[in-house]
Amino acid sequence: MAKLLQRVEITLRSFYIFNSSFGQVEGEEHKKVLFYHPNDIELNTKMKDVGLSEAIIRFTGTFTSEDDCQALHTQKTTQLFYQPEPGYWLVLVLNVPKEVRLKEGVEVADYRGAEISDRIYRSILRQCYQMFRFQNGWFSSFGSEESNPDKRRELLCQKLLQFYEQYLSNLRDPSQCDIIDMLHSIQYLPLDKSLFLRAQNFGTLCETFPDIKESILLYQEQVLCGGKLSPEDLHCVHSYVVQHVLKMEASSSSIAVSPSLKRSISECQVGGFVRRRPKGEGDEHEVVNEEDHPLKVYITLDKEAKAYYLLIYRALHITVCLFLDAVQPAPKQDLYDELHGYMAPQLTSLARDISSELTKEAVGAAGQENSTGNSETAPKYLFINEQSLQHHTNFQRHLPQGLPRNVLSIIADLANDSGKAEMESAPAEEVQVKTTNDYWIVKRRCNYRQYYVILCNSKATLLDVTQEARRIFEQELTDDVFFEK
């Protein structure tokens, strides 16, 4: 038997964005390349990669519509394609995982291309675009104030380089991506009725302050109130807050956070607004003027996609995101002071009450958790609300006792899309799958909800699996918040 010497996991080979309409003149083919990572690759190599992608897209377009070109698998790489806007293509190239074995004294590489799930990594590719669009707007409208196409392209290239160099450096390790990353899902915090109503009360800020068009509320990394934002926009807001506010604040040794963040009103426990500081600027006078330049984001409200100012307010573990119409003048300090005076006492009290409630629940659940255990063979479950993209699970992600990659890939293949056509049909179904490594996957779908139970039992019969899955469905589906849209 061949001896395993080394296993190489999935890695990012390259990521690039191109538009064929920019390089129509002979000798200017390099203009098609808008962004390429890693940046230190020779221009000739970049052009070859883009040219190959163009050829693949045109070839598949002969048989299907242009948008149907999604993935290309070779022995050593997998390429994922996504066209978010007409003419603009994002391409993600992954190195296929491999196992190096010693066979008759010779090292042999066994490439495991089947371990790469197209659906998981295409979802990550879509999220790469959605985060750029959320913070910078649409590719096609970028630099619209410029009449010269070359200048518009140059402005777009600069912004793509500035954004994606930082974004890709914080991107999750491809070898650890799973079904949760594919769903672009978020976790809601279940509360009792009184706390839930108090949290929802902040949704009426639009009535108290007409300048505010929408507001959402988070407790640590979980959503309390999502407002009227679409699931995709809510996920973008959640990702931005977690990455650029919560993590940076947690890494700071004091409330006076890292150089890119600044509390504008108060640096005490009653809370305050989180302000951005332009990168590379350290002059304090420029920071004071930052109130005239709040973060501008692009979301869809009332079926209209446009720019809004995003104001972020922190009070203990609660984060409030306020959206103001960017067509109006930027908010002044008077509005910040008025909002602070209105929100600070209520949010501080709410945060303390939620913390107290969660502490009580944690004490009660500790004994039960110890008794059930988190072993590899313990039943796992995943429940998905297709309309809100909320999920509820007991997966131990990225830990040794987590689920094998082939099981996660099967769940990704079984999961239903959240597209309009799929949402309109929403059939009821039940599927049971047994894997080669003795895992059972039971899927149920009904009323825009998907339920998965994963069992590891080599001796279980079909009847045993059905009964155990029914028991888990009845035992775990008790959260009323999960069933709300």
Secondary structure, 3 states (H helix, E strand, C coil): CCEEEEEECCEEEEEEEEEHHHCCCCCCHHHHEEEEECCCCCHHHHHHHHHHHHHHHHHHHCCCCHHHCCEEECCCEEEEEEEEECCEEEEEEEECCEEEEEECCEEEEEECHHHCCHHHHHHHHHHHHHHHHHHHCCCCCCCCCCCCHHHHHHHHHHHHHHHHHHHHHCCCCHHHCCHHHHHCCECECCCCHHHHHHHHHHHHHHHHCCCEEEEEEEECCEEEECCCCCHHHHHHHHHHHHHHHHHHHHCCCCCCCCCCEEECCCCCCCCEEEEECCCCCCCHHHHHHHHHCCEEEEEEECCEEEEEEEEEEEECCEEEEEEEECCCCCCCHHHHHHHHHHHHHHHHHHHHHHHHHHHHHHHHHHHHHHHHCCCCCCCEEEEEECCCCEEEECCCCCCCCCCCHHHHHHHHHHCCCCCHHHHHHCCCEEEEEECCCCEEEEEEEECCEEEEEEEECCCCCHHHHHHHHHHHHHHHCCCHHHHCC
